[in-house]
Amino acid sequence: MTRWQLQEAKAKFSELIRRCANEPQIVCKRGKDQAVVLSFDAYRRLLGKKAHLVDFMSRSPMKGIELDLTRDRTSARGTSLTGMEP
């Protein structure tokens, strides 16, 4: 990625935009990276398509596996809050 000083990026903004079509461009201020300029297509790829939960689950490698979802109806064992057995 090409680094641009802020003043140079301002002065050559059209060139900066043209170059971001090929690769993201970094803009620096006082020697520190401050911003990344990227093409709109790269931005859309970065965002990606948000999948719905149903779509996500349907692509799961565990699709089709049977799960036992029946509840255990046995009573819970007794507990003592004093630390001593009843």
Biopython code that builds the backbone (N, CA, C, O; Angstrom):
import numpy as np
from Bio.PDB.StructureBuilder import StructureBuilder

atoms = [
    (1, "MET", "N", (0.845, -1.190, 0.000)),
    (1, "MET", "CA", (0.000, 0.000, 0.000)),
    (1, "MET", "C", (0.887, 1.248, 0.000)),
    (1, "MET", "O", (1.927, 1.293, 0.658)),
    (2, "THR", "N", (0.461, 2.230, -0.733)),
    (2, "THR", "CA", (1.182, 3.494, -0.815)),
    (2, "THR", "C", (0.775, 4.392, 0.342)),
    (2, "THR", "O", (-0.400, 4.469, 0.701)),
    (3, "ARG", "N", (1.769, 5.076, 0.925)),
    (3, "ARG", "CA", (1.495, 6.025, 2.006)),
    (3, "ARG", "C", (1.611, 7.443, 1.458)),
    (3, "ARG", "O", (2.544, 7.778, 0.729)),
    (4, "TRP", "N", (0.642, 8.256, 1.830)),
    (4, "TRP", "CA", (0.589, 9.652, 1.415)),
    (4, "TRP", "C", (0.609, 10.528, 2.662)),
    (4, "TRP", "O", (-0.095, 10.254, 3.635)),
    (5, "GLN", "N", (1.412, 11.573, 2.627)),
    (5, "GLN", "CA", (1.301, 12.589, 3.672)),
    (5, "GLN", "C", (0.008, 13.360, 3.404)),
    (5, "GLN", "O", (-0.391, 13.513, 2.249)),
    (6, "LEU", "N", (-0.637, 13.837, 4.438)),
    (6, "LEU", "CA", (-1.927, 14.486, 4.304)),
    (6, "LEU", "C", (-1.902, 15.628, 3.283)),
    (6, "LEU", "O", (-2.798, 15.731, 2.446)),
    (7, "GLN", "N", (-0.899, 16.466, 3.348)),
    (7, "GLN", "CA", (-0.822, 17.608, 2.424)),
    (7, "GLN", "C", (-0.720, 17.135, 0.971)),
    (7, "GLN", "O", (-1.343, 17.706, 0.077)),
    (8, "GLU", "N", (0.074, 16.083, 0.752)),
    (8, "GLU", "CA", (0.211, 15.543, -0.603)),
    (8, "GLU", "C", (-1.110, 14.914, -1.062)),
    (8, "GLU", "O", (-1.493, 15.060, -2.224)),
    (9, "ALA", "N", (-1.806, 14.220, -0.161)),
    (9, "ALA", "CA", (-3.093, 13.605, -0.504)),
    (9, "ALA", "C", (-4.106, 14.676, -0.888)),
    (9, "ALA", "O", (-4.897, 14.484, -1.812)),
    (10, "LYS", "N", (-4.083, 15.808, -0.180)),
    (10, "LYS", "CA", (-4.990, 16.908, -0.522)),
    (10, "LYS", "C", (-4.652, 17.479, -1.897)),
    (10, "LYS", "O", (-5.539, 17.725, -2.714)),
    (11, "ALA", "N", (-3.362, 17.685, -2.139)),
    (11, "ALA", "CA", (-2.925, 18.314, -3.383)),
    (11, "ALA", "C", (-3.145, 17.409, -4.596)),
    (11, "ALA", "O", (-3.382, 17.892, -5.704)),
    (12, "LYS", "N", (-3.066, 16.098, -4.381)),
    (12, "LYS", "CA", (-3.180, 15.146, -5.497)),
    (12, "LYS", "C", (-4.365, 14.196, -5.274)),
    (12, "LYS", "O", (-4.265, 12.992, -5.510)),
    (13, "PHE", "N", (-5.469, 14.755, -4.822)),
    (13, "PHE", "CA", (-6.628, 13.945, -4.471)),
    (13, "PHE", "C", (-7.114, 13.084, -5.633)),
    (13, "PHE", "O", (-7.448, 11.916, -5.431)),
    (14, "SER", "N", (-7.159, 13.629, -6.829)),
    (14, "SER", "CA", (-7.615, 12.847, -7.993)),
    (14, "SER", "C", (-6.720, 11.634, -8.221)),
    (14, "SER", "O", (-7.212, 10.548, -8.527)),
    (15, "GLU", "N", (-5.426, 11.809, -8.075)),
    (15, "GLU", "CA", (-4.500, 10.691, -8.248)),
    (15, "GLU", "C", (-4.695, 9.664, -7.135)),
    (15, "GLU", "O", (-4.665, 8.461, -7.391)),
    (16, "LEU", "N", (-4.893, 10.123, -5.921)),
    (16, "LEU", "CA", (-5.144, 9.237, -4.790)),
    (16, "LEU", "C", (-6.368, 8.355, -5.069)),
    (16, "LEU", "O", (-6.330, 7.141, -4.866)),
    (17, "ILE", "N", (-7.443, 8.978, -5.533)),
    (17, "ILE", "CA", (-8.668, 8.238, -5.850)),
    (17, "ILE", "C", (-8.424, 7.251, -6.992)),
    (17, "ILE", "O", (-8.906, 6.119, -6.941)),
    (18, "ARG", "N", (-7.693, 7.661, -8.005)),
    (18, "ARG", "CA", (-7.393, 6.781, -9.133)),
    (18, "ARG", "C", (-6.601, 5.561, -8.664)),
    (18, "ARG", "O", (-6.886, 4.440, -9.085)),
    (19, "ARG", "N", (-5.625, 5.767, -7.809)),
    (19, "ARG", "CA", (-4.785, 4.664, -7.332)),
    (19, "ARG", "C", (-5.525, 3.701, -6.409)),
    (19, "ARG", "O", (-5.194, 2.517, -6.351)),
    (20, "CYS", "N", (-6.518, 4.203, -5.692)),
    (20, "CYS", "CA", (-7.232, 3.302, -4.768)),
    (20, "CYS", "C", (-8.076, 2.278, -5.525)),
    (20, "CYS", "O", (-8.561, 1.320, -4.924)),
    (21, "ALA", "N", (-8.259, 2.465, -6.831)),
    (21, "ALA", "CA", (-8.954, 1.457, -7.633)),
    (21, "ALA", "C", (-8.134, 0.174, -7.712)),
    (21, "ALA", "O", (-8.690, -0.912, -7.879)),
    (22, "ASN", "N", (-6.815, 0.296, -7.593)),
    (22, "ASN", "CA", (-5.925, -0.867, -7.676)),
    (22, "ASN", "C", (-5.572, -1.444, -6.309)),
    (22, "ASN", "O", (-5.472, -2.661, -6.153)),
    (23, "GLU", "N", (-5.386, -0.574, -5.325)),
    (23, "GLU", "CA", (-5.050, -1.024, -3.980)),
    (23, "GLU", "C", (-5.361, 0.090, -2.980)),
    (23, "GLU", "O", (-5.342, 1.266, -3.343)),
    (24, "PRO", "N", (-5.643, -0.260, -1.744)),
    (24, "PRO", "CA", (-5.913, 0.766, -0.734)),
    (24, "PRO", "C", (-4.723, 1.707, -0.568)),
    (24, "PRO", "O", (-3.572, 1.305, -0.738)),
    (25, "GLN", "N", (-5.015, 2.963, -0.236)),
    (25, "GLN", "CA", (-3.992, 3.989, -0.046)),
    (25, "GLN", "C", (-4.066, 4.470, 1.408)),
    (25, "GLN", "O", (-5.151, 4.697, 1.943)),
    (26, "ILE", "N", (-2.906, 4.620, 2.032)),
    (26, "ILE", "CA", (-2.847, 5.070, 3.423)),
    (26, "ILE", "C", (-2.520, 6.551, 3.454)),
    (26, "ILE", "O", (-1.622, 7.007, 2.746)),
    (27, "VAL", "N", (-3.244, 7.305, 4.270)),
    (27, "VAL", "CA", (-2.980, 8.733, 4.442)),
    (27, "VAL", "C", (-2.420, 8.924, 5.853)),
    (27, "VAL", "O", (-3.006, 8.476, 6.838)),
    (28, "CYS", "N", (-1.278, 9.598, 5.923)),
    (28, "CYS", "CA", (-0.588, 9.820, 7.195)),
    (28, "CYS", "C", (-0.666, 11.287, 7.591)),
    (28, "CYS", "O", (-0.699, 12.178, 6.742)),
    (29, "LYS", "N", (-0.695, 11.516, 8.889)),
    (29, "LYS", "CA", (-0.656, 12.871, 9.426)),
    (29, "LYS", "C", (0.397, 12.886, 10.525)),
    (29, "LYS", "O", (0.314, 12.135, 11.497)),
    (30, "ARG", "N", (1.387, 13.753, 10.352)),
    (30, "ARG", "CA", (2.504, 13.855, 11.296)),
    (30, "ARG", "C", (3.214, 12.514, 11.496)),
    (30, "ARG", "O", (3.636, 12.170, 12.600)),
    (31, "GLY", "N", (3.331, 11.771, 10.397)),
    (31, "GLY", "CA", (4.071, 10.506, 10.430)),
    (31, "GLY", "C", (3.282, 9.311, 10.938)),
    (31, "GLY", "O", (3.817, 8.203, 10.990)),
    (32, "LYS", "N", (2.022, 9.506, 11.313)),
    (32, "LYS", "CA", (1.206, 8.397, 11.818)),
    (32, "LYS", "C", (0.088, 8.086, 10.825)),
    (32, "LYS", "O", (-0.546, 8.992, 10.282)),
    (33, "ASP", "N", (-0.145, 6.788, 10.596)),
    (33, "ASP", "CA", (-1.237, 6.378, 9.717)),
    (33, "ASP", "C", (-2.557, 6.856, 10.309)),
    (33, "ASP", "O", (-2.843, 6.618, 11.482)),
    (34, "GLN", "N", (-3.357, 7.530, 9.490)),
    (34, "GLN", "CA", (-4.615, 8.100, 9.969)),
    (34, "GLN", "C", (-5.844, 7.558, 9.255)),
    (34, "GLN", "O", (-6.912, 7.446, 9.855)),
    (35, "ALA", "N", (-5.701, 7.223, 7.986)),
    (35, "ALA", "CA", (-6.867, 6.815, 7.214)),
    (35, "ALA", "C", (-6.441, 5.881, 6.083)),
    (35, "ALA", "O", (-5.287, 5.869, 5.654)),
    (36, "VAL", "N", (-7.405, 5.107, 5.622)),
    (36, "VAL", "CA", (-7.209, 4.247, 4.458)),
    (36, "VAL", "C", (-8.275, 4.622, 3.444)),
    (36, "VAL", "O", (-9.461, 4.687, 3.767)),
    (37, "VAL", "N", (-7.845, 4.866, 2.225)),
    (37, "VAL", "CA", (-8.771, 5.174, 1.139)),
    (37, "VAL", "C", (-8.810, 3.938, 0.248)),
    (37, "VAL", "O", (-7.780, 3.472, -0.239)),
    (38, "LEU", "N", (-10.019, 3.416, 0.045)),
    (38, "LEU", "CA", (-10.150, 2.242, -0.800)),
    (38, "LEU", "C", (-11.317, 2.408, -1.752)),
    (38, "LEU", "O", (-12.195, 3.245, -1.544)),
    (39, "SER", "N", (-11.313, 1.604, -2.792)),
    (39, "SER", "CA", (-12.378, 1.707, -3.798)),
    (39, "SER", "C", (-13.710, 1.289, -3.180)),
    (39, "SER", "O", (-13.753, 0.594, -2.165)),
    (40, "PHE", "N", (-14.790, 1.727, -3.814)),
    (40, "PHE", "CA", (-16.109, 1.372, -3.320)),
    (40, "PHE", "C", (-16.335, -0.131, -3.418)),
    (40, "PHE", "O", (-16.971, -0.716, -2.542)),
    (41, "ASP", "N", (-15.818, -0.770, -4.481)),
    (41, "ASP", "CA", (-15.953, -2.222, -4.620)),
    (41, "ASP", "C", (-15.243, -2.951, -3.478)),
    (41, "ASP", "O", (-15.773, -3.913, -2.923)),
    (42, "ALA", "N", (-14.041, -2.487, -3.131)),
    (42, "ALA", "CA", (-13.307, -3.096, -2.012)),
    (42, "ALA", "C", (-14.063, -2.901, -0.702)),
    (42, "ALA", "O", (-14.083, -3.790, 0.149)),
    (43, "TYR", "N", (-14.678, -1.747, -0.546)),
    (43, "TYR", "CA", (-15.475, -1.457, 0.643)),
    (43, "TYR", "C", (-16.669, -2.410, 0.735)),
    (43, "TYR", "O", (-16.953, -2.949, 1.805)),
    (44, "ARG", "N", (-17.358, -2.615, -0.368)),
    (44, "ARG", "CA", (-18.509, -3.524, -0.363)),
    (44, "ARG", "C", (-18.090, -4.954, -0.063)),
    (44, "ARG", "O", (-18.790, -5.668, 0.655)),
    (45, "ARG", "N", (-16.945, -5.383, -0.611)),
    (45, "ARG", "CA", (-16.446, -6.731, -0.305)),
    (45, "ARG", "C", (-16.106, -6.844, 1.174)),
    (45, "ARG", "O", (-16.337, -7.882, 1.795)),
    (46, "LEU", "N", (-15.558, -5.776, 1.731)),
    (46, "LEU", "CA", (-15.204, -5.768, 3.144)),
    (46, "LEU", "C", (-16.444, -5.916, 4.022)),
    (46, "LEU", "O", (-16.425, -6.638, 5.019)),
    (47, "LEU", "N", (-17.513, -5.233, 3.647)),
    (47, "LEU", "CA", (-18.756, -5.351, 4.406)),
    (47, "LEU", "C", (-19.366, -6.735, 4.273)),
    (47, "LEU", "O", (-19.879, -7.299, 5.240)),
    (48, "GLY", "N", (-19.305, -7.274, 3.064)),
    (48, "GLY", "CA", (-19.862, -8.594, 2.819)),
    (48, "GLY", "C", (-21.370, -8.603, 2.932)),
    (48, "GLY", "O", (-21.985, -7.652, 3.415)),
    (49, "LYS", "N", (-21.944, -9.686, 2.482)),
    (49, "LYS", "CA", (-23.397, -9.865, 2.574)),
    (49, "LYS", "C", (-23.703, -10.446, 3.945)),
    (49, "LYS", "O", (-23.092, -11.428, 4.366)),
    (50, "LYS", "N", (-24.640, -9.840, 4.626)),
    (50, "LYS", "CA", (-25.020, -10.330, 5.946)),
    (50, "LYS", "C", (-25.984, -11.492, 5.776)),
    (50, "LYS", "O", (-27.058, -11.352, 5.190)),
    (51, "ALA", "N", (-25.582, -12.631, 6.294)),
    (51, "ALA", "CA", (-26.407, -13.824, 6.173)),
    (51, "ALA", "C", (-27.427, -13.885, 7.302)),
    (51, "ALA", "O", (-27.188, -13.393, 8.405)),
    (52, "HIS", "N", (-28.541, -14.484, 7.012)),
    (52, "HIS", "CA", (-29.558, -14.723, 8.026)),
    (52, "HIS", "C", (-29.196, -15.983, 8.801)),
    (52, "HIS", "O", (-28.507, -16.860, 8.281)),
    (53, "LEU", "N", (-29.654, -16.072, 10.027)),
    (53, "LEU", "CA", (-29.354, -17.221, 10.859)),
    (53, "LEU", "C", (-29.790, -18.523, 10.195)),
    (53, "LEU", "O", (-29.065, -19.516, 10.257)),
    (54, "VAL", "N", (-30.950, -18.534, 9.565)),
    (54, "VAL", "CA", (-31.449, -19.745, 8.907)),
    (54, "VAL", "C", (-30.487, -20.170, 7.798)),
    (54, "VAL", "O", (-30.199, -21.358, 7.651)),
    (55, "ASP", "N", (-29.988, -19.209, 7.015)),
    (55, "ASP", "CA", (-29.024, -19.532, 5.955)),
    (55, "ASP", "C", (-27.736, -20.083, 6.550)),
    (55, "ASP", "O", (-27.180, -21.059, 6.046)),
    (56, "PHE", "N", (-27.263, -19.457, 7.620)),
    (56, "PHE", "CA", (-26.040, -19.906, 8.284)),
    (56, "PHE", "C", (-26.196, -21.345, 8.777)),
    (56, "PHE", "O", (-25.319, -22.180, 8.556)),
    (57, "MET", "N", (-27.311, -21.627, 9.443)),
    (57, "MET", "CA", (-27.531, -22.964, 9.986)),
    (57, "MET", "C", (-27.690, -24.007, 8.874)),
    (57, "MET", "O", (-27.274, -25.154, 9.037)),
    (58, "SER", "N", (-28.282, -23.616, 7.759)),
    (58, "SER", "CA", (-28.481, -24.577, 6.666)),
    (58, "SER", "C", (-27.158, -24.956, 6.003)),
    (58, "SER", "O", (-27.077, -25.997, 5.351)),
    (59, "ARG", "N", (-26.122, -24.133, 6.160)),
    (59, "ARG", "CA", (-24.801, -24.449, 5.605)),
    (59, "ARG", "C", (-23.901, -25.157, 6.612)),
    (59, "ARG", "O", (-22.745, -25.450, 6.306)),
    (60, "SER", "N", (-24.408, -25.432, 7.792)),
    (60, "SER", "CA", (-23.611, -26.054, 8.843)),
    (60, "SER", "C", (-23.172, -27.463, 8.456)),
    (60, "SER", "O", (-23.952, -28.205, 7.859)),
    (61, "PRO", "N", (-21.941, -27.846, 8.784)),
    (61, "PRO", "CA", (-21.507, -29.224, 8.514)),
    (61, "PRO", "C", (-22.268, -30.234, 9.372)),
    (61, "PRO", "O", (-22.224, -31.433, 9.098)),
    (62, "MET", "N", (-22.963, -29.760, 10.408)),
    (62, "MET", "CA", (-23.725, -30.658, 11.278)),
    (62, "MET", "C", (-25.182, -30.798, 10.825)),
    (62, "MET", "O", (-25.997, -31.416, 11.509)),
    (63, "LYS", "N", (-25.491, -30.223, 9.676)),
    (63, "LYS", "CA", (-26.860, -30.305, 9.157)),
    (63, "LYS", "C", (-27.241, -31.765, 8.961)),
    (63, "LYS", "O", (-26.474, -32.550, 8.403)),
    (64, "GLY", "N", (-28.426, -32.117, 9.422)),
    (64, "GLY", "CA", (-28.919, -33.483, 9.244)),
    (64, "GLY", "C", (-28.639, -34.397, 10.424)),
    (64, "GLY", "O", (-29.173, -35.504, 10.476)),
    (65, "ILE", "N", (-27.816, -33.966, 11.371)),
    (65, "ILE", "CA", (-27.532, -34.788, 12.546)),
    (65, "ILE", "C", (-28.726, -34.713, 13.491)),
    (65, "ILE", "O", (-29.223, -33.627, 13.790)),
    (66, "GLU", "N", (-29.178, -35.864, 13.957)),
    (66, "GLU", "CA", (-30.302, -35.905, 14.894)),
    (66, "GLU", "C", (-29.823, -35.545, 16.291)),
    (66, "GLU", "O", (-28.807, -36.058, 16.760)),
    (67, "LEU", "N", (-30.545, -34.677, 16.939)),
    (67, "LEU", "CA", (-30.243, -34.298, 18.315)),
    (67, "LEU", "C", (-31.350, -34.811, 19.219)),
    (67, "LEU", "O", (-32.531, -34.736, 18.877)),
    (68, "ASP", "N", (-30.959, -35.334, 20.381)),
    (68, "ASP", "CA", (-31.949, -35.759, 21.366)),
    (68, "ASP", "C", (-32.270, -34.550, 22.232)),
    (68, "ASP", "O", (-31.479, -34.169, 23.094)),
    (69, "LEU", "N", (-33.424, -33.954, 22.003)),
    (69, "LEU", "CA", (-33.819, -32.749, 22.724)),
    (69, "LEU", "C", (-34.856, -33.028, 23.805)),
    (69, "LEU", "O", (-35.487, -32.100, 24.312)),
    (70, "THR", "N", (-35.038, -34.305, 24.162)),
    (70, "THR", "CA", (-35.990, -34.619, 25.220)),
    (70, "THR", "C", (-35.392, -34.237, 26.571)),
    (70, "THR", "O", (-34.188, -34.354, 26.795)),
    (71, "ARG", "N", (-36.257, -33.784, 27.452)),
    (71, "ARG", "CA", (-35.817, -33.312, 28.759)),
    (71, "ARG", "C", (-35.804, -34.469, 29.756)),
    (71, "ARG", "O", (-36.713, -35.300, 29.768)),
    (72, "ASP", "N", (-34.773, -34.514, 30.584)),
    (72, "ASP", "CA", (-34.689, -35.497, 31.647)),
    (72, "ASP", "C", (-35.676, -35.093, 32.742)),
    (72, "ASP", "O", (-35.537, -34.024, 33.336)),
    (73, "ARG", "N", (-36.658, -35.930, 33.010)),
    (73, "ARG", "CA", (-37.722, -35.605, 33.963)),
    (73, "ARG", "C", (-37.439, -36.096, 35.379)),
    (73, "ARG", "O", (-38.286, -35.920, 36.254)),
    (74, "THR", "N", (-36.296, -36.698, 35.636)),
    (74, "THR", "CA", (-36.002, -37.145, 36.998)),
    (74, "THR", "C", (-35.791, -35.936, 37.894)),
    (74, "THR", "O", (-35.321, -34.889, 37.448)),
    (75, "SER", "N", (-36.146, -36.096, 39.175)),
    (75, "SER", "CA", (-36.017, -34.966, 40.103)),
    (75, "SER", "C", (-34.549, -34.711, 40.422)),
    (75, "SER", "O", (-33.709, -35.610, 40.380)),
    (76, "ALA", "N", (-34.283, -33.477, 40.734)),
    (76, "ALA", "CA", (-32.906, -33.097, 41.070)),
    (76, "ALA", "C", (-32.551, -33.664, 42.432)),
    (76, "ALA", "O", (-33.425, -33.875, 43.273)),
    (77, "ARG", "N", (-31.276, -33.909, 42.645)),
    (77, "ARG", "CA", (-30.885, -34.425, 43.955)),
    (77, "ARG", "C", (-30.991, -33.328, 44.987)),
    (77, "ARG", "O", (-30.933, -32.148, 44.642)),
    (78, "GLY", "N", (-31.142, -33.688, 46.239)),
    (78, "GLY", "CA", (-31.280, -32.727, 47.312)),
    (78, "GLY", "C", (-29.981, -32.010, 47.611)),
    (78, "GLY", "O", (-28.902, -32.573, 47.427)),
    (79, "THR", "N", (-30.071, -30.798, 48.060)),
    (79, "THR", "CA", (-28.894, -30.018, 48.436)),
    (79, "THR", "C", (-29.101, -29.458, 49.831)),
    (79, "THR", "O", (-30.229, -29.278, 50.291)),
    (80, "SER", "N", (-27.994, -29.190, 50.487)),
    (80, "SER", "CA", (-28.045, -28.619, 51.825)),
    (80, "SER", "C", (-27.322, -27.291, 51.791)),
    (80, "SER", "O", (-26.207, -27.202, 51.278)),
    (81, "LEU", "N", (-27.940, -26.266, 52.327)),
    (81, "LEU", "CA", (-27.313, -24.956, 52.333)),
    (81, "LEU", "C", (-26.370, -24.767, 53.510)),
    (81, "LEU", "O", (-25.626, -23.787, 53.539)),
    (82, "THR", "N", (-26.377, -25.668, 54.475)),
    (82, "THR", "CA", (-25.516, -25.542, 55.652)),
    (82, "THR", "C", (-24.199, -26.270, 55.461)),
    (82, "THR", "O", (-23.290, -26.105, 56.274)),
    (83, "GLY", "N", (-24.068, -27.056, 54.427)),
    (83, "GLY", "CA", (-22.838, -27.793, 54.197)),
    (83, "GLY", "C", (-22.853, -29.148, 54.869)),
    (83, "GLY", "O", (-21.898, -29.914, 54.742)),
    (84, "MET", "N", (-23.930, -29.458, 55.588)),
    (84, "MET", "CA", (-24.041, -30.749, 56.264)),
    (84, "MET", "C", (-25.151, -31.542, 55.587)),
    (84, "MET", "O", (-26.142, -30.981, 55.120)),
    (85, "GLU", "N", (-24.969, -32.827, 55.544)),
    (85, "GLU", "CA", (-25.998, -33.692, 54.959)),
    (85, "GLU", "C", (-27.248, -33.671, 55.827)),
    (85, "GLU", "O", (-27.128, -33.598, 57.050)),
    (86, "PRO", "N", (-28.437, -33.734, 55.247)),
    (86, "PRO", "CA", (-29.679, -33.710, 56.028)),
    (86, "PRO", "C", (-29.890, -34.982, 56.838)),
    (86, "PRO", "O", (-30.891, -35.106, 57.543)),
]
sb = StructureBuilder()
sb.init_structure("model")
sb.init_model(0)
sb.init_chain("A")
sb.init_seg("    ")
for serial, (resi, resn, name, xyz) in enumerate(atoms, 1):
    if name == "N":
        sb.init_residue(resn, " ", resi, " ")
    sb.init_atom(name, np.array(xyz, "f"), 0.0, 1.0, " ", f" {name:<3s}", serial, name[0])
structure = sb.get_structure()
